[in-house]
Amino acid sequence: MTTEEKNGVSAKRIGPLKTVGQVLSEMGRVYREARRKEIGTADAGRFMAMLTAIRQAVEGDDVDRRLAALEQRNNPGGAEN
């Protein structure tokens, strides 16, 4: 018996969480499962907190990549003004 089975939590497969859209889809799935009483509200709250942290990290990484691309575009040679 897995830890999840002992705790009454299903071990469902989830997709990748590499984009904000993917994280939001997972958040929607957790919400729907909680509404259908497939998972408890305490578990849903914990999952949502983790997913919120992941979403914020993904957003921060996206901002960093966009900023780096803008800096490279505005200063392709790397020389400072």
Residue pairs with C-beta under 8 A, 6 or more apart in sequence:
2 11
4 10
4 11
5 11
8 40
9 39
9 43
10 38
10 39
14 26
14 29
15 22
15 25
15 26
16 22
17 23
17 26
17 51
17 54
17 58
18 58
19 58
20 55
20 58
20 59
20 62
23 51
23 54
23 55
23 58
24 55
26 51
27 48
27 51
27 52
27 55
30 39
30 44
30 47
30 48
30 51
31 44
31 48
33 39
33 44
34 40
34 41
34 43
34 44
39 47
75 81
